[in-house]
């Protein structure tokens, strides 16, 4: 059923955006359920099955609890969506793909005083009787209905809820979050050291390379493109050949054929000739010495997103 594109929100803590409804396999059922069972899903996936998410073009990206999407079509329990907070060359409106309809909810107009964005790796949402409601991940952003002494009252897919101020940043709107230093993006990235890579990953359950750079910079007030190839076309150009000009927090891009092929990878310059990145399937977020590594000869661009 094709419908007029209307805004919905994600109703699970992390929803995976699939290439097509048939892209999800039987083993992926925990990841397509509501409530979503992310830990159980990822435990099931061995290296071969994780690699297939990329090599068989099964997964596009992920969205977080409360994140808005446009729904363009509903078919056999699946929704064709556009993730409007994730800029992409694939669609001028945002990142396209398919999500199980049960992981979405029609958005409702709400009177808010601003938005709260989760600043910790994970945060507990509480219902209005102070009972645990849902654990939501880093960068989850929700409308704030009112501010209380120790918490924000937020609007969610599960109704009104409470979010402890200690675990969130507040702004009048998405555009009003202060732009922090790109060095701070690296500091946030270090919190995720040793986190296993996940193709399409956009949460502390697993990031891919560009999901990692996107989310650390998003937490610092910069909404950059979702994919590495798009990220490499934006921002301020920094000399590839003069590493003394690189600053901690700059994005370094890599390509096959010693940097002459299409962009395939991105990471943060960590300083002192090192890279902070989420490498590839089977590996984890790490700090890498570039000199002598395979990546050293594949550097193709350096971009700075600081204002």
C-alpha positions in Angstrom: 0.0 0.0 0.0 1.6 3.3 -1.1 0.6 6.2 1.1 1.3 9.9 1.3 4.6 10.2 3.1 3.9 11.0 6.7 6.1 11.3 9.8 6.3 8.3 12.2 8.7 7.6 15.1 10.8 4.6 16.1 9.1 2.8 19.0 12.0 0.4 20.0 15.4 1.4 21.4 17.2 0.7 18.1 15.6 -0.3 14.8 17.6 -1.7 12.0 16.8 -0.3 8.5 16.9 -3.2 6.0 17.4 -3.0 2.2 14.2 -4.9 1.5 11.8 -6.8 3.7 13.3 -10.1 2.4 16.7 -8.9 3.6 15.9 -10.0 7.2 16.7 -13.7 7.8 15.0 -16.1 10.2 18.0 -15.6 12.6 17.4 -11.8 12.6 13.9 -12.2 14.2 15.1 -10.8 17.6 16.3 -7.7 15.8 13.0 -7.2 14.0 10.7 -7.7 17.0 9.0 -5.3 19.4 10.4 -5.1 22.0 13.6 -5.5 20.1 16.1 -8.0 21.5 19.4 -6.5 20.4 21.8 -8.4 22.7 20.1 -11.7 21.8 20.2 -10.9 18.1 23.9 -10.0 18.1 24.8 -13.1 20.1 23.2 -15.3 17.4 25.2 -13.6 14.6 28.6 -15.3 14.1 31.3 -13.7 11.9 29.8 -15.1 8.6 26.3 -13.9 9.4 27.5 -10.5 10.5 29.6 -10.2 7.3 26.6 -11.0 5.2 24.8 -7.9 6.5 27.3 -6.0 4.3 28.4 -8.4 1.6 24.8 -9.4 0.8 23.6 -5.8 1.1 21.0 -6.7 3.7 21.3 -3.6 6.1 21.3 0.1 5.3 21.5 1.9 8.7 19.7 2.0 12.1 17.5 4.5 13.9 17.1 5.3 17.6 14.1 5.4 19.9 11.9 8.4 19.0 13.8 9.2 15.8 11.4 10.5 13.1 11.0 8.9 9.7 8.8 9.4 6.7 6.7 6.4 5.8 6.1 6.1 2.1 4.7 2.6 1.7 3.4 -0.2 3.9 3.7 -3.8 2.6 3.2 -7.1 4.3 3.9 -5.7 7.8 6.9 -3.6 6.6 7.3 0.2 6.1 9.4 1.8 3.4 10.9 4.8 5.2 13.2 7.8 4.9 15.3 8.5 8.0 15.2 12.3 7.9 17.9 12.9 10.5 20.4 11.0 8.4 21.5 13.0 5.3 22.3 10.9 2.3 22.9 11.1 -1.4 20.5 8.2 -1.8 17.6 10.6 -1.2 17.5 14.3 -0.7 15.1 13.8 2.3 17.3 11.4 4.2 18.3 7.7 4.3 15.9 5.2 2.7 15.1 1.6 3.6 12.6 -0.8 5.2 11.6 -1.3 8.9 9.1 -3.7 10.4 5.9 -1.7 11.0 5.7 -3.0 14.6 8.9 -1.0 15.3 7.2 2.3 14.3 4.5 4.4 15.6 2.6 7.4 14.1 4.0 10.6 15.5 1.7 12.9 17.5 1.8 16.6 17.8 3.1 17.6 21.3 3.6 20.9 23.0 7.3 20.8 24.0 9.8 23.3 25.5 12.7 21.6 23.8 14.5 18.3 23.3 16.7 16.1 25.5 19.5 14.0 24.0 21.0 11.1 25.9 24.6 11.8 26.7 25.5 8.6 28.5 26.1 5.3 26.8 22.7 4.2 27.9 20.0 5.8 30.1 17.0 4.5 31.9 13.6 5.9 31.1 11.0 5.8 33.9 7.3 5.9 33.6 5.2 8.4 35.6 5.0 6.1 38.6 8.8 5.9 38.7 8.9 2.3 37.4 11.6 1.4 34.8 10.2 1.8 31.3 12.9 1.3 28.7 16.7 1.6 28.5 17.6 3.9 25.6 21.0 4.4 23.9 23.4 7.3 23.5 22.1 10.1 21.3 18.4 9.2 21.7 16.6 12.5 21.3 13.1 13.1 22.7 10.7 16.1 23.0 10.7 17.6 26.5 7.3 18.5 27.9 8.5 20.0 31.1 11.6 20.3 33.3 11.6 19.2 36.9 14.3 19.5 39.5 16.2 16.3 38.7 14.6 15.1 35.4 13.0 16.0 32.2 9.4 14.9 31.4 9.7 13.6 27.9 7.2 12.5 25.2 7.9 8.9 24.0 6.3 6.2 22.0 5.2 4.7 25.3 3.6 7.9 26.6 5.1 10.4 29.1 8.3 9.4 30.8 11.0 10.7 33.0 14.7 11.0 32.0 17.3 11.9 34.6 19.1 15.2 33.8 22.5 13.6 34.7 22.2 11.5 31.5 21.0 14.0 29.0 21.7 17.4 27.4 18.9 19.9 26.7 18.3 22.4 23.9 15.3 24.4 22.6 15.5 22.4 19.4 17.8 20.0 17.5 19.4 23.0 15.9 20.1 24.7 19.2 22.5 22.1 20.7 25.8 23.9 21.2 28.6 22.9 18.8 31.4 21.4 21.0 35.0 21.0 19.9 35.8 18.1 17.5 38.3 17.0 20.1 35.4 16.2 22.4 34.0 13.9 19.7 37.2 11.9 20.0 36.8 11.8 23.8 33.3 10.4 23.4 34.6 7.9 20.9 37.1 6.6 23.4 34.2 5.5 25.7 33.3 2.9 23.0 36.8 1.4 22.8 36.6 -2.4 22.2 33.0 -2.2 21.1 32.5 -4.8 18.3 31.9 -3.4 14.8 28.4 -3.8 13.3 27.6 -3.1 9.6 24.9 -0.3 9.6 25.3 0.1 13.3 24.3 3.4 14.8 24.3 2.7 18.6 26.4 1.5 21.5 25.3 -2.0 20.6 27.7 -1.7 17.6 28.8 1.0 15.1 30.1 0.8 11.6 32.8 3.2 10.6 30.6 6.1 9.4 28.0 5.4 12.0 30.7 6.0 14.6 31.9 9.3 13.1 28.3 10.4 12.5 27.2 9.7 16.1 30.2 11.2 17.9 29.9 14.4 15.9 26.1 14.4 16.4 26.7 14.4 20.1 28.8 17.5 19.6 26.2 19.4 17.7 27.1 18.5 14.1 24.6 16.8 11.9 26.8 15.3 9.1 26.0 12.8 6.3 25.4 9.2 7.3 27.8 7.5 4.9 31.6 7.8 4.6 31.5 8.7 0.9 29.1 11.6 1.6 31.0 12.7 4.7 34.2 13.0 2.5 32.4 15.5 0.2 31.4 17.8 3.0 33.2 19.7 5.8 36.4 21.8 5.4 39.0 20.3 3.2 42.3 19.7 5.0 45.6 18.8 3.2 46.1 15.1 2.8 49.8 15.5 2.2 50.6 17.7 5.3 49.8 15.7 8.4 51.1 18.6 10.6 47.9 20.4 9.6 45.6 17.6 10.9 43.9 18.2 14.2 42.5 15.8 16.7 38.9 15.2 15.6 39.4 15.6 11.9 37.9 12.8 9.8 40.4 10.8 7.7 39.0 8.9 4.8 40.4 5.8 3.1 40.0 4.2 -0.3 41.3 1.0 -2.0 44.0 1.1 -4.7 46.2 3.2 -2.4 43.6 5.9 -2.1 42.5 6.2 -5.7 39.3 4.1 -5.5 35.9 5.0 -4.0 35.9 6.0 -0.3 35.4 2.9 1.8 36.4 3.8 5.4 36.5 6.7 7.8 37.9 7.4 11.3 38.9 10.2 13.6 42.4 11.6 13.7 43.5 10.9 17.3 46.7 12.9 17.1 50.3 11.7 17.1 49.8 9.8 13.8 47.0 7.7 15.2 43.4 6.9 14.2 40.4 6.2 16.3 37.9 4.1 14.3 35.4 1.2 14.1 37.4 -1.0 11.7 35.4 -3.8 10.1 33.4 -7.0 10.9 35.2 -9.1 13.4 37.1 -6.2 14.9 36.3 -3.6 17.5 36.6 0.2 18.1 40.4 0.8 18.5 43.2 3.4 18.3 45.6 2.5 15.5 49.0 3.7 14.7 48.8 4.7 11.0 52.5 4.4 10.2 53.2 0.9 8.8 49.5 0.0 8.7 47.6 -1.0 5.5 45.5 2.2 6.0 48.5 4.5 5.8 48.7 4.1 2.0 44.9 4.4 1.5 44.3 7.9 2.9 42.3 9.8 0.3 40.8 12.8 2.1 40.8 14.7 5.4 37.8 16.8 6.4 37.1 19.1 9.4 33.6 19.7 10.6 34.3 22.3 13.3 32.7 25.7 12.9 
